Amino acid sequence: MIELTGRLICADAAEAERVRQALPEHVALTRAEPGCLSFEVEPSGPLVWRVEERFTDSAAFEAHEKRMRESDWGRTTAGIKRDYEIREIG
């Protein structure tokens, strides 16, 4: 299993608004991906979101990353800071 944990950190209110607008579709698309076990993105402050993702294996995680980069979410949030740790479990 692949697990990603960390934070999405916006620099200002404009970035935070872009996240709020794009997040619902991104969450729905990600949760529907083959191999997605869980996907949670929750606000932990006015400019910060806590991110927790779990995928069955590295192939599923890599497919998610590819889809994400090519999506509206990926384009909309490309410049927003991410502080993530990715690890393999089991």
N, C-alpha and C positions, 0 to 999 in steps of 0.2 A: 504494500500500500504506500502511496505517496501522500504526504501531508504538507500543506503550506500553512504557515501561521504568520501573522504580522499586522502591519498597519498601512493604510493608504493615507497620506498626509498632504492635505491641501495647503497651498501657500496663502490663499485668500478666499474671501466669500465667493468670488466668481468661479474659482475652481470647485469649491464645495457645491455650488449650484449645478455645475455640469455633472458632478457625480450624482447628486440627487435626481436629476432628470434622466440620466442614462442607466442608473442602477437597476430599476425593476426589470427591464428587458434583459439586461445582462444576467441577472440572477435566474430568471426563468429559462433562458437559453442554456445556461451552464448546468442547471439541475436536470435538464432533459438530455444532456450528453451521455452517451454510453460510457460506463465506467465511473461516473460521478457518484460518490457515496454520500457526500454532504458538501454544502456550499453555503456559508454564512458571511454576510457583510453587514455589520451593524455599526451605527455611529457610537463613538466613545468620547466625543467632544464636538464642538462646533465645526472643526476643520479636519477631524480625524475619524477614520473608520477602522474597526477591528475586522480582520479578514481571517477566516478559517476554511480551508478546503481539504477534502480527502477524495482521492481517486484510487481505483483498484490497483493500478500499476503505472509504470512510467509511460507506457504507450498511450494510455488514456489521458494522463496528465499532459503529455506532449501534444496530443490532438486538441486538448482544451486550449493550451497556450497558442497554438496556431490559429484556431478559430477566433480566440480572443483578440489577437493582434490584427486580424483582418475584419473585425466587426466594428460597428458604430462605437461601441464601448472603447475598444482599443484606440480608435482614432480620437475620440472625444477626451480620453484621459491620458493620452500619450505623454504629456509633460508633467504629470502629477507624480510626486515622489512616492515610491514604494519602499517599505522597510520589511522585507519578507525573509523568512527562513524556510527552506524546503528540505525535507528529510524523508528517507525511506524507512518504513516501519515494517518489521517482520521480514 
